[in-house]
Amino acid sequence: MEKVSATYINFASILDEQTRAQNLKTASMPFIYPHLASMPDAHLGKGAAVGSVIPTLRAIIPAAVGVDIGCGMIAVRTQFRKDDLRRLERRTLREAIERAIPLSAGHSNKKILPSAEPRIERLIRQAEDAGFNPASYSKQWALQLGSLGSGNHFIEVSLDEQDRVWLFLHSGSRGVGNRIAQKHIRVALDQCDARGIQLPDNDLAYLEEDDDEFWDYIHELRWAQDFALLNREEMMDRVVSCVADWTGEAVQEQERINCHHNYTAQETHYGKRVWLSRKGAIDASAGRPGLIPGSMGTASYVVEGLGFAPSLNSAPHGAGREYSRSAARRTFTREELRRAMRGIEYRDTDAFIDEIPAAYKDIDVVMHDARDLVRVRHTLRQIVNVKGD
């Protein structure tokens, strides 16, 4: 743990100077209390660094939450073990999951499935209570419930240290969450311009709690966070169904964990009620279960929070990028990706070169840096990987 300034504490041993400078800018905002915490996987982001925990008093920075509101992880531990899968063709499962769940940016379901109907009805009621219509942001929002997206979003089948089978996936609020975020980022900038506020970075524009615009954002943010959680639940139910068909046996869920890592919640820290924005960080309150994935082809972790106060009860959300997507494409090759994915069933394509493990921080270093923040319960290794282009 490094105290960089009075309002900035860093937990990352791998931290480039651009990200450090970005964190210092965010930590300089007058409403930060008690301090910004930079997680072990921190890297440069829009507005605020990814891997930042940002507590604010009576104000909120929409870009510090990010555009994939509610993005996070869900994992299910099944009754199956490695030996149960020995004679099964993993490619068959991968292709079944790819048929069951729309992948890639902009893709959606052709129709609303029965499993999604009660979730969509719940979201419609919540939107009515919040006084907004999600269709004003995306007419396809209901059809995107149960879809993955692209980038570092994934679906995986993994084995833990006891060779038990886990199902694991990563996704968020899709197009509707992105558009909600983009709108309120613009509103925040307009508000700051109208007040003549000089910002160290326009993406640090903020909304103040006394204004209607602040609460409009909070209501829609909370809706998008719930959409993201239900989106993961819907996809996981489909993955469970695919696994049942593949094995010929109903899946018995031994454990299910669903957690955000791009979101805002009201919490009490150092004696004050704050708006805590975790942008690429999970809640690691004492005893709380959480999920920390590595990069494509590396280990992931099921963890338990230790409630470490200086981290604001938070922990990293993954490995964290070291190379931008364009830099990764210039640096690495498809053959290097194949070597990194040896033994894992995945769709072999150039589209995933920018997701190669070498483009990310070493997850072992990240987890070592997080040793005061979480306790590792299970270490997972992938055997099937599904991604969108």
Secondary structure, DSSP 8 states (H G I E B T S, - for coil): -EEEETTEEE--SS--HHHHHHHHHHHTSTTB-S-EEEEEEEE--SSS-EEEEEEESSEE-HHHH-SSTT-EEEEEEEEEEGGGGTTS-HHHHHHHHHHHS--STT---SS--TTTHHHHHHHHHHHHHHT--GGGT-TTTGGGTT---STT-EEEEEE-TT-EEEEEEEE--HHHHHHHHHHHHHHHHHHHHHTT---SSGGG--EETTSHHHHHHHHHHHHHHHHHHHHHHHHHHHHHHHHHHHHTS----SEEEEEESEEEEEEEETTEEEEEEEESEEE--TT-EEEE--STTS-EEEEEE---GGGTSEEE-S--BSS-HHHHHHH--HHHHHHHTTTSB----GGGGGG-GGGB--HHHHHHHTTTTEEEEEEEEEEEEEE--
